[in-house]
Amino acid sequence: MVLLDQYRKKAQLFRARTVLVPLGDDFRFDKANEWDNQFSNYQRLFDYVNSHSDLHAELRFGTLNDYFAALREETAVDAANMPLGFPSMSGDFFTYADRDDNYWSGYYTSRPFYKHMDRVVEAHLRGAEILFSLAWARMGLLGMDSNSFCEDMMSGLVGARRNLGLFQHHDGITGTAKDPVVIDYGKRLLESLKNLRDIIAKSAHYMLLNTAPHGNIEPDFSALSLDDVRDDYNAIAHKVPLTFTKDARIRYIVIYNSLAVPRNEIVTLHVTTPSVVVVDANGTLVPSQLSPVWKGREFVRGVFELCFLADVPALGLTTYRVEQIDGVSGTVYRAAVTLYSSESFFDTLYFPVTHAESKEDIRIQSPYVTATFSAMTGMLKHVEIKEQNVSLDVQSSFVTYGTRPKGKDQSGAYLFLPDSDAVPVDITNPPIRIVEGDLYSELTVFLPTVEFHVRLKNSPGMDGVGLEVYNLVDVTSKTNHELVMRLTTAIHNAGPEFYTDVNGLLMARRHSQAKLTLQGNVYPMPTMVFIQDNYTRLSVLTAQPLGATSLKTGVVDVFLDRRLNQDDKRGLQQGVRDNLKTPSSFRILVERFSTDAPPLLPHARETWPPSHPSLLCHHASTSLLHPFFVLLHSEPFRLPDPPLRASFAPMGVPFLPCDVHLLNLRTLSQSNSTRGPSNVTAMFLQRLPHDCRLKTFGVRCAFQPDAAETLSDIFPDYFGSVYEETSLSLMHTLSTSTKSLPLNFPAPAEIATYKLQRR
């Protein structure tokens, strides 16, 4: 009767007589005999209780569905089928603690190298899915069925889906697996990355062929390859430089845009000569910037960085050529270099270099943004957004945390248990490097554990609307060390109140509360965090999931990396000491609320609708997460005789509505094979909930009523005349329609799924 007594005590916490008692725990039911023993033993107890009416209880096994069905039957329901008399909760269950102040906020940042790699693979998988689906649809127009060329690519897609899905495990992307398992994850991700890059290259080449083949295609027919490479699973990608020969001085490149909006953004290449020009498909010289290539603080000789603005249609491809010339061109602007507190002295004939000693503030700017930095520390001090007439003090810094002494609970892969408040990183006259040019200007600060890069781009696209921040973190020499990037602003986010996203779908309001302890106020940041007051919002968009918080008014903290020597007794049985040199990329936006928007009074905050990102913020985030793919043609050419078509533009005009994002275009595999593509392609559309109180500019999409309305508007030349709208799982058909009828777009914050047929 002890068990029944425990159930009665638990029932006192429930409003109804129906009680849910979960059975099991981590590392349970891992053997068949345990399952059988537990089931048979509990069933005997249930039979005994149920056969004695004087005990006034009925016990049985059930699912969550059984529990809620019984609850509804007991309490009756309202019009929405919700049990009467019960409150509802909103939000999520972050941040979790299993005892005392042991909050599980450490894993938000553990092993950030692989968190970053996850997002890279995700972007490549989506890009490959979309381009392969379009290539497969084009083959359908030509009457081509599945062949070894398509089957090999389909097999690569299926393998990448599985490996990326495997890494979403709660000990995968969290960074909480043992070292050998982490290595296995890394190798799987790298294998998939190589396959996806091959699929993108082959699909792009096929779509740009002047004459599409009607027969079987050789598996190795593509002459394209992406312009960067990873030497190993634990290495950072590096650029492959374009080389030229004496007789063949022309190289062709292809830019692939995987987003469903046209983009005009800056592309970066490496070349082996400074005497080059960029030419578009019409033969027009494209203005470009030539800058040094660096390895840490050192200038890399024999390689140069070439940047230019590329204009690429939605889901499309555009071809450019890079030509080696004699002498110099007036369309290629060379960057100037300024060094502060630098011990490096190098001479170069190609770029003017200045060694500065001034202690006056440093300013770099673009037509859209001006950023001011301290000449003493190199840290950001002030940001001005010219387009929105916004001026805001934004001070960057780095802080660190240690962990508690031995004998107390300590930080590990899961737990964040700091020993004190944050300790500022000492920054005294660090080496500072400034590169200024017509297309971008960049300031770099070299600190013992991090390179801090801030770049402003002269771009009309989403890469020019804010500050591009790139950190290269190396904490391998530290012990029990956590590194945090801190932004201190003049924004008065009372509370402090801040917002982090929920897997890129919605924003969740967070409040820092002293009673939760420091570690209990850290939250996951999959794609962004922002703080705001009645006048201004500062958003930090991230290219990799990390932990974030706002512990004081006006302050945003983003955790960058952590190295822990000990296990935190949550099952891993080791510390986190396999740190790597780790990149992290961010885009910082400062936005002004419309003067027409009423100020939000403190007492109204809890009833005000949830805050959403602006449309500008949404588009800047998708641009950061899904950058251009740059492909190089393998051969240099003597004459400007393009081996490929100038461009490929599958989407029609008008464009998609500005608040609709194409999540994916995925070809399903045949039901009896993982290799053969089927004739069904799934299209996923997401309606982006956005805050209309913030100004939108720079986006190249359509506002209602000028936006696309039908599937024929979106894909005029591809896919069959009939399509189905289905459930998210593709298992249930909701409706059937034709391409010429209005498309049923999703509601805000919802995702709609459609099955498209190959012609």
C-alpha positions in Angstrom: 0.0 0.0 0.0 3.0 2.3 0.1 2.8 2.8 -3.7 -0.9 3.7 -3.5 -0.2 6.1 -0.6 2.4 7.8 -2.7 -0.1 8.2 -5.6 -2.7 9.7 -3.2 -0.2 12.3 -2.0 0.7 13.1 -5.6 -3.1 13.4 -6.4 -3.2 16.3 -3.9 -1.2 18.4 -6.4 -3.8 17.8 -9.2 -7.1 19.6 -9.6 -8.8 16.5 -11.0 -9.0 12.9 -9.7 -7.2 11.7 -12.8 -3.4 11.5 -12.0 -0.5 11.1 -14.5 2.5 9.1 -13.1 5.4 8.8 -15.5 7.4 5.6 -15.3 11.1 5.5 -16.2 14.2 7.7 -16.3 17.4 8.2 -18.3 19.1 4.9 -19.0 16.0 2.8 -18.2 14.2 0.3 -20.3 17.3 -0.4 -22.3 16.9 -4.2 -22.0 14.0 -6.4 -22.9 13.9 -8.2 -19.5 13.7 -4.9 -17.6 10.7 -3.9 -19.8 9.0 -7.3 -19.1 9.7 -7.2 -15.4 8.5 -3.7 -14.9 5.3 -4.3 -16.9 4.4 -7.6 -15.2 5.2 -6.3 -11.7 3.1 -3.1 -12.1 0.3 -5.1 -13.7 0.1 -7.3 -10.7 -0.1 -4.3 -8.4 -2.8 -2.7 -10.7 -4.8 -5.9 -10.7 -4.7 -6.1 -6.9 -5.8 -2.5 -6.4 -8.5 -2.6 -9.0 -10.0 -5.8 -7.5 -10.4 -4.2 -4.1 -13.2 -1.6 -4.3 -12.6 -0.5 -0.7 -9.3 1.1 -1.8 -11.3 3.6 -4.0 -8.7 3.7 -6.8 -8.3 2.5 -10.3 -4.8 2.1 -11.8 -3.9 1.4 -15.4 -1.2 1.9 -18.0 -1.9 4.7 -20.5 -0.4 7.2 -22.9 -0.5 11.0 -22.8 -3.5 10.8 -25.1 -5.3 8.4 -22.7 -4.6 10.8 -19.8 -6.0 13.9 -21.4 -9.0 12.0 -22.8 -9.8 10.8 -19.2 -9.2 14.4 -17.9 -11.6 15.8 -20.5 -14.2 13.2 -19.7 -14.0 14.0 -15.9 -14.0 17.8 -16.2 -16.0 18.5 -19.4 -14.6 20.8 -22.0 -15.0 24.3 -23.5 -15.6 25.2 -27.1 -11.9 24.8 -27.8 -11.9 21.3 -26.3 -9.9 22.4 -23.3 -10.7 21.1 -19.8 -12.9 23.5 -17.9 -11.4 25.2 -14.9 -7.8 24.8 -15.7 -5.3 27.7 -16.4 -3.1 27.6 -19.4 0.6 28.4 -19.5 2.6 30.1 -22.2 6.3 30.1 -22.9 8.7 27.2 -22.4 10.5 25.4 -19.7 13.9 27.1 -20.0 16.1 27.3 -18.0 16.0 23.9 -16.4 17.4 23.0 -12.9 17.2 19.5 -11.5 18.3 20.4 -8.0 19.4 23.5 -6.0 20.9 26.1 -8.3 22.2 23.5 -10.8 20.8 25.1 -13.9 21.5 23.4 -17.2 22.5 26.5 -19.1 26.0 25.4 -19.9 25.2 23.1 -22.8 23.8 26.1 -24.7 27.4 26.9 -25.5 29.4 23.7 -25.0 31.5 22.7 -28.0 30.5 25.7 -30.1 32.7 24.6 -33.0 30.2 21.8 -33.8 27.3 24.0 -33.2 28.7 26.3 -35.9 29.4 23.4 -38.2 25.8 22.2 -37.7 24.5 25.4 -39.2 26.9 25.2 -42.1 25.7 21.7 -42.9 22.1 22.8 -42.5 22.6 25.7 -45.0 24.3 23.3 -47.5 21.6 20.7 -47.1 18.8 23.2 -47.8 20.7 24.7 -50.7 21.4 21.2 -52.2 17.7 20.1 -51.7 16.4 23.2 -53.5 18.8 23.1 -56.4 18.5 19.3 -56.9 14.7 19.6 -56.8 14.8 22.2 -59.6 17.3 20.2 -61.6 15.1 17.1 -61.2 12.1 19.1 -62.3 13.9 20.4 -65.4 14.8 16.8 -66.3 11.1 16.0 -66.1 10.4 18.7 -68.7 12.9 16.9 -71.0 11.3 13.6 -70.3 14.2 12.2 -68.4 13.6 9.5 -65.7 15.8 8.5 -62.9 19.4 7.6 -63.7 22.6 6.9 -61.9 23.5 10.6 -61.9 20.3 11.5 -60.0 20.4 8.4 -57.8 23.9 9.2 -56.6 22.8 12.7 -55.6 19.6 11.5 -54.0 21.6 9.0 -52.0 23.8 11.9 -50.8 20.8 13.9 -49.8 19.3 11.1 -47.8 22.6 10.4 -46.1 23.0 14.1 -45.2 19.4 14.3 -43.9 20.1 11.4 -41.6 23.5 12.6 -40.4 22.2 16.1 -39.7 19.1 14.6 -38.0 21.4 12.4 -35.9 23.4 15.4 -34.7 20.1 17.0 -33.4 20.3 14.3 -30.6 20.2 15.7 -27.1 23.8 14.8 -26.7 24.8 15.9 -30.2 24.3 19.5 -31.0 24.2 20.2 -27.2 27.9 19.3 -27.0 27.4 16.8 -24.2 28.8 13.6 -25.8 32.0 11.8 -25.0 35.1 12.7 -27.0 35.0 9.7 -29.4 31.3 10.3 -30.1 32.0 13.9 -30.9 34.7 12.9 -33.3 32.2 10.5 -35.0 29.6 13.3 -35.3 32.2 15.6 -36.8 33.3 13.0 -39.4 29.7 12.3 -40.3 29.0 16.0 -40.7 32.1 16.5 -42.8 31.2 13.5 -45.0 27.7 14.9 -45.6 29.1 18.4 -46.2 31.4 17.0 -49.0 28.5 15.2 -50.6 26.2 18.2 -50.4 28.8 20.5 -52.0 29.2 18.0 -54.8 25.4 17.9 -55.3 25.2 21.7 -55.4 28.1 21.9 -57.9 26.6 19.2 -60.2 23.1 20.6 -60.0 24.3 24.2 -60.7 26.4 23.0 -63.7 23.4 21.1 -65.1 21.1 24.1 -64.8 23.6 26.3 -66.6 24.3 24.0 -69.5 23.7 25.7 -72.9 22.2 22.4 -74.1 20.8 20.1 -71.5 21.7 16.4 -72.2 18.7 14.0 -72.8 20.6 10.8 -72.1 22.5 9.5 -69.1 24.8 11.9 -67.4 28.3 10.9 -66.3 28.6 11.1 -62.5 31.7 13.3 -62.7 30.6 15.6 -65.5 30.6 18.8 -63.4 33.5 21.3 -63.8 32.3 23.4 -60.9 33.4 23.2 -57.2 32.8 25.4 -54.2 35.5 28.0 -53.4 36.3 26.9 -49.9 37.4 23.6 -48.4 37.7 21.9 -45.0 40.9 19.9 -44.5 39.4 17.8 -41.7 36.3 17.5 -39.5 37.9 19.7 -36.9 39.3 22.4 -39.2 37.9 25.8 -40.2 37.1 26.2 -43.9 39.6 28.2 -46.0 39.3 29.7 -49.5 40.7 28.1 -52.6 42.5 30.9 -54.6 41.8 31.4 -58.3 44.9 30.8 -60.3 45.7 31.9 -63.8 48.2 30.9 -66.5 50.1 32.9 -69.1 47.9 31.7 -71.9 44.6 31.3 -70.0 43.8 34.4 -68.0 40.0 34.1 -67.6 38.2 32.2 -64.8 34.5 31.8 -64.6 32.6 31.7 -61.3 29.0 31.0 -60.5 27.0 32.4 -57.5 24.1 30.5 -56.2 21.4 32.2 -54.1 19.4 29.6 -52.1 16.8 32.2 -50.8 13.5 32.9 -52.5 14.3 36.6 -52.8 16.7 38.3 -55.2 19.9 39.4 -53.5 22.5 42.0 -54.2 25.3 41.2 -51.7 29.1 41.2 -51.5 31.0 38.1 -52.7 34.6 37.4 -51.5 37.2 35.5 -53.6 40.9 34.8 -53.2 43.1 35.4 -56.2 46.8 34.9 -56.8 47.4 38.2 -58.6 46.4 41.8 -57.8 46.0 42.5 -61.6 42.4 41.3 -62.1 39.0 42.7 -63.0 35.5 41.3 -62.5 33.2 41.2 -65.5 29.5 40.3 -65.5 27.6 38.3 -68.1 26.9 41.4 -70.2 30.6 42.2 -70.5 30.4 45.1 -68.0 33.2 45.7 -65.6 32.0 45.3 -62.0 33.5 47.6 -59.3 35.6 45.6 -56.9 37.9 45.9 -53.9 41.3 44.3 -53.5 42.4 43.7 -50.0 45.2 41.8 -48.2 44.7 38.2 -47.0 45.7 37.7 -43.4 46.7 34.7 -41.2 46.3 36.1 -37.7 48.3 39.3 -37.6 50.5 38.3 -40.6 50.0 39.4 -44.2 49.9 36.3 -46.6 52.0 36.9 -49.6 51.0 35.8 -53.0 47.2 35.7 -52.3 44.7 38.6 -52.4 41.1 39.1 -51.4 38.8 40.2 -54.2 35.3 41.5 -53.3 32.5 42.7 -55.5 28.7 43.1 -55.4 26.9 40.1 -57.0 23.2 40.4 -58.1 21.6 36.9 -58.1 17.9 36.1 -58.7 15.7 34.2 -56.2 16.8 30.5 -56.0 19.0 31.4 -59.0 22.4 31.3 -60.4 24.5 34.1 -62.0 27.8 33.8 -63.8 30.7 36.2 -63.6 34.2 36.1 -64.9 37.5 37.2 -63.3 40.2 38.3 -65.8 43.9 38.8 -65.2 45.0 42.0 -66.9 48.2 43.9 -67.5 48.5 46.8 -65.2 45.7 48.2 -63.1 42.0 49.0 -63.7 40.0 52.0 -62.5 37.2 49.6 -61.4 39.4 47.8 -58.8 39.9 49.8 -55.6 42.7 48.8 -53.3 42.2 48.9 -49.6 44.3 50.9 -47.2 45.7 49.4 -44.0 46.2 51.2 -40.7 47.9 49.5 -37.7 47.7 50.5 -34.1 50.0 49.2 -31.3 51.4 46.7 -33.8 54.8 45.1 -33.6 54.4 43.8 -37.2 56.1 45.9 -39.9 55.7 44.7 -43.4 56.2 46.3 -46.7 53.9 45.7 -49.7 53.8 47.3 -53.1 50.1 46.6 -53.3 48.5 48.4 -50.4 49.2 51.6 -48.5 50.1 50.8 -44.9 50.1 53.4 -42.0 51.3 52.9 -38.5 49.2 55.1 -36.2 49.8 56.2 -32.6 46.8 58.6 -32.2 44.6 58.1 -29.2 41.6 59.7 -30.8 38.6 57.5 -31.5 38.6 55.4 -34.6 35.7 55.6 -37.1 34.8 53.3 -39.9 31.7 53.7 -42.0 29.5 52.7 -44.9 26.7 54.6 -46.5 24.3 53.0 -44.0 26.3 52.6 -40.8 29.0 54.5 -38.9 30.8 52.7 -36.0 33.1 54.4 -33.5 35.9 52.5 -31.6 38.3 53.3 -28.9 41.9 53.7 -30.1 43.1 52.4 -26.7 41.2 49.1 -26.7 39.8 48.7 -30.2 36.4 48.1 -28.6 33.1 49.4 -30.1 31.8 52.6 -28.5 29.0 54.0 -30.7 26.8 53.1 -33.6 24.9 55.4 -36.0 22.4 54.0 -38.5 22.0 56.7 -41.1 19.0 55.2 -42.9 16.9 55.3 -39.7 18.5 58.4 -38.1 19.5 56.3 -35.0 22.4 57.0 -32.8 23.2 54.7 -29.9 26.1 54.1 -27.5 27.0 50.4 -27.9 30.2 49.4 -26.0 31.7 46.0 -26.7 33.8 44.1 -24.3 34.7 40.6 -23.3 34.2 39.0 -19.8 35.0 35.6 -18.4 33.6 33.2 -15.8 35.4 30.6 -13.7 33.7 27.8 -11.8 33.3 26.9 -8.1 36.1 25.4 -6.0 36.5 21.6 -5.5 34.1 20.3 -2.9 31.2 22.2 -4.4 29.1 21.5 -7.5 31.1 22.7 -10.5 30.5 23.6 -14.1 30.6 20.9 -16.7 29.2 20.1 -20.2 25.6 20.6 -18.9 25.8 22.9 -16.0 26.9 26.5 -15.7 28.0 27.2 -12.1 30.1 30.3 -12.0 32.3 31.2 -9.0 31.5 34.9 -9.1 30.2 37.7 -11.3 31.9 38.2 -14.7 35.5 39.3 -14.7 36.3 41.8 -17.5 39.1 40.8 -19.9 42.0 43.1 -19.5 42.4 45.1 -22.8 45.4 47.4 -22.7 46.8 48.7 -26.0 46.1 45.5 -28.0 47.2 45.3 -31.7 44.5 46.8 -33.8 44.2 46.5 -37.6 42.0 48.6 -39.9 41.3 47.8 -43.5 39.4 50.5 -45.4 38.0 50.2 -48.9 35.1 51.2 -51.2 33.1 48.0 -50.6 33.9 47.3 -47.0 35.9 48.5 -44.0 37.0 46.3 -41.1 38.5 46.7 -37.7 40.3 43.8 -36.0 41.5 43.6 -32.4 43.8 40.8 -31.3 43.3 39.6 -27.7 44.9 36.6 -26.0 41.9 34.3 -26.5 39.9 36.0 -29.3 40.2 37.9 -32.6 37.4 40.4 -32.7 36.4 41.6 -36.2 33.8 44.2 -37.0 33.1 44.8 -40.7 30.8 47.4 -42.3 29.8 46.7 -45.9 28.9 49.2 -48.6 26.1 46.9 -49.8 22.5 47.6 -50.6 21.6 44.0 -49.5 21.0 42.5 -46.1 24.8 42.2 -45.5 24.9 46.0 -45.3 22.2 46.9 -42.9 24.2 46.4 -39.7 27.5 45.5 -38.2 29.1 42.2 -39.2 30.9 40.7 -36.2 33.2 37.8 -36.5 35.1 36.2 -33.5 37.8 33.6 -33.8 38.0 32.1 -30.3 40.8 30.0 -28.9 40.5 29.0 -25.2 42.6 25.9 -25.5 45.3 27.3 -23.1 42.7 28.0 -20.3 41.3 26.0 -17.4 37.7 26.2 -16.2 37.2 29.2 -18.4 34.1 30.7 -20.1 34.4 33.5 -22.6 31.5 36.0 -23.1 31.0 38.8 -25.6 29.2 41.7 -23.9 27.4 44.7 -25.5 26.5 47.5 -23.1 24.0 50.0 -24.6 21.9 53.0 -23.6 18.7 51.0 -24.1 16.5 51.0 -21.0 15.0 47.4 -21.1 13.5 47.6 -17.7 13.5 44.3 -15.8 15.9 43.6 -17.4 13.6 42.2 -20.1 15.0 40.6 -23.3 13.9 38.3 -26.1 15.4 35.1 -27.5 14.0 33.0 -30.3 12.4 29.5 -30.0 14.2 27.6 -32.8 13.8 30.4 -35.2 10.0 30.3 -35.1 8.9 32.7 -32.4 10.4 35.1 -29.9 10.1 34.3 -26.2 10.1 37.1 -23.6 12.6 36.6 -20.8 13.1 38.4 -17.5 16.3 38.3 -15.5 15.4 37.5 -11.9 17.9 37.7 -9.0 16.2 34.8 -7.3 17.1 32.4 -10.1 20.8 33.1 -9.7 23.1 34.2 -12.6 23.1 30.9 -14.3 19.3 30.6 -14.2 18.9 33.7 -16.3 20.9 32.4 -19.3 18.8 31.2 -22.2 19.4 29.5 -25.5 19.8 31.7 -28.6 19.3 29.6 -31.7 19.2 32.5 -34.1 18.8 35.9 -32.3 18.4 37.9 -29.1 17.2 41.5 -28.8 16.6 44.2 -26.1 14.4 47.2 -26.5 12.8 50.2 -24.9 10.0 52.5 -26.2 12.3 54.0 -28.8 15.1 51.7 -29.9 15.8 48.0 -30.4 19.2 46.3 -30.6 19.2 42.8 -32.2 22.1 40.4 -32.2 21.6 37.8 -35.0 23.7 34.7 -34.8 25.0 32.2 -37.3 25.3 29.5 -34.6 23.3 28.6 -31.5 24.8 29.8 -28.2 23.7 31.0 -24.8 22.6 34.6 -24.1 21.3 36.8 -21.4 20.7 40.4 -20.2 21.7 40.6 -16.6 21.6 44.4 -16.3 19.6 47.1 -18.1 21.0 47.8 -21.5 23.4 44.8 -21.5 23.5 41.8 -23.8 25.8 38.9 -23.1 26.5 36.2 -25.7 28.5 33.2 -24.5 31.2 32.2 -27.0 33.1 29.1 -25.6 33.7 27.2 -22.4 36.5 24.9 -21.3 35.8 22.8 -18.2 38.2 20.3 -16.5 35.7 18.3 -14.6 32.5 16.2 -15.0 29.3 17.8 -13.6 27.8 14.4 -12.7 25.0 14.4 -15.3 26.1 11.3 -17.1 28.9 12.4 -19.4 31.7 11.3 -17.0 34.3 13.7 -18.4 34.9 17.4 -18.7 35.0 19.5 -21.9 38.6 19.8 -22.9 38.6 19.1 -26.7 38.2 22.8 -27.6 39.1 23.9 -31.1 39.8 27.3 -32.6 36.2 28.3 -33.2 34.6 30.9 -35.5 31.4 32.7 -34.5 29.5 35.1 -36.7 26.9 37.8 -35.8 25.0 40.6 -37.4 24.1 43.5 -35.1 21.1 45.7 -36.0 20.0 48.9 -34.3 16.4 49.9 -35.2 14.1 52.8 -34.3 10.5 52.3 -33.5 8.1 54.4 -35.7 7.1 57.7 -34.2 3.5 56.7 -34.9 3.7 53.7 -32.5 2.4 54.5 -29.0 4.9 54.1 -26.2 4.5 50.8 -24.3 3.8 51.6 -20.6 5.3 49.2 -18.0 2.0 48.0 -16.7 1.0 47.1 -20.3 3.9 44.8 -21.0 2.4 41.6 -19.8 -0.8 42.1 -21.9 0.9 43.4 -25.0 1.1 41.0 -27.9 4.5 39.1 -28.2 7.3 41.1 -29.7 8.4 39.9 -33.1 11.5 40.7 -35.2 11.1 43.3 -37.8 10.9 42.2 -41.5 14.4 43.7 -41.9 15.6 41.5 -39.0 14.0 38.4 -40.5 15.7 38.9 -43.9 19.0 39.9 -42.3 18.9 36.7 -40.3 18.1 34.4 -43.2 20.8 36.1 -45.2 23.3 35.4 -42.4 22.2 31.8 -42.0 22.1 31.1 -45.8 25.0 33.0 -47.5 25.8 32.8 -51.2 27.4 29.7 -52.5 30.4 30.6 -54.7 31.4 28.0 -57.3 34.6 28.1 -59.4 34.9 26.6 -62.9 37.9 24.3 -62.8 39.5 25.5 -66.1 41.1 28.8 -67.0 40.1 30.1 -70.5 42.0 32.0 -73.2 39.0 33.8 -74.6 35.7 35.1 -73.1 33.7 32.2 -74.5 31.4 31.3 -71.6 31.2 27.6 -71.0 27.9 28.1 -69.2 24.7 30.1 -69.5 24.7 33.6 -68.0 22.1 32.9 -65.4 19.2 30.7 -64.2 16.1 32.3 -62.6 13.4 29.7 -61.8 11.0 32.0 -59.9 8.5 34.3 -61.5 7.5 37.9 -61.0 5.8 39.1 -58.8 7.9 37.9 -55.9 6.8 36.0 -52.8 5.2 38.2 -50.1 7.9 39.8 -47.9 6.8 37.8 -44.9 6.9 34.4 -46.5 10.0 32.4 -46.3 10.7 29.3 -48.4 11.9 26.9 -45.8 12.7 24.1 -48.2 12.0 22.5 -51.6 12.7 18.8 -50.9 12.4 15.9 -53.4 11.1 12.8 -51.8 12.8 9.5 -52.4 11.0 6.5 -53.9 9.1 4.5 -51.4 11.2 1.4 -52.0 14.6 3.1 -52.3 16.8 5.7 -50.7 18.6 6.3 -54.0 15.8 7.0 -56.5 14.1 10.3 -56.5 10.3 10.2 -56.7 8.1 12.5 -58.8 6.9 14.4 -55.6 8.6 17.5 -54.3 7.6 18.9 -50.9 7.5 22.7 -50.6 7.5 24.3 -47.1 6.5 27.9 -46.6 6.8 29.8 -43.4 4.9 33.0 -42.6 7.2 35.3 -40.6 5.5 37.1 -37.8 6.9 40.6 -37.7 6.7 43.9 -35.8 5.2 46.6 -38.0 6.4 49.4 -35.7 9.9 49.0 -37.2 10.9 50.3 -40.6 11.7 48.0 -43.4 14.3 48.9 -46.1 16.6 47.1 -48.4 14.5 44.0 -48.9 13.8 42.9 -52.4 10.4 41.2 -52.2 6.8 42.1 -52.7 4.2 43.7 -50.4 0.5 42.9 -50.7 -1.3 43.2 -53.1 1.6 43.1 -55.5 3.0 39.7 -54.3 2.7 36.3 -55.9 -0.7 34.7 -55.4 -0.5 31.4 -57.2 1.9 28.6 -57.6 2.2 29.6 -61.3 3.4 33.0 -60.1 6.1 31.3 -58.0 7.3 28.6 -60.4 5.8 29.4 -63.9 8.0 26.8 -65.7 8.3 24.0 -63.2 6.1 21.4 -61.6 2.7 20.0 -62.6 -0.6 21.7 -62.8 -2.1 20.0 -59.7 -0.7 20.1 -56.2 -1.8 19.1 -52.7 -1.7 21.0 -49.4 -0.8 18.5 -46.7 0.0 18.2 -43.0 3.5 19.1 -41.9 4.4 15.4 -42.0 3.2 15.1 -45.6 1.0 12.2 -44.4 -2.4 13.8 -44.6 -3.9 15.7 -47.6 -5.8 18.8 -46.6 -6.8 20.0 -50.0 -6.1 19.7 -53.7 -5.7 22.6 -56.1 -4.3 23.8 -59.4 -1.3 26.1 -60.1 -3.5 28.8 -61.5 -5.7 29.2 -58.4 -4.7 31.3 -55.4 -2.3 29.5 -53.1 -3.4 29.0 -49.5 -0.4 30.8 -47.7 0.2 29.9 -44.0 -1.0 32.2 -41.2 1.6 34.2 -39.3 4.0 32.0 -37.4 2.7 28.9 -39.1 4.3 26.6 -41.7 2.3 25.2 -44.7 3.3 22.2 -46.7 2.5 21.3 -50.3 3.2 18.3 -52.5 4.2 19.4 -56.0 4.2 17.0 -58.9 7.0 16.6 -61.4 5.8 17.2 -65.0 
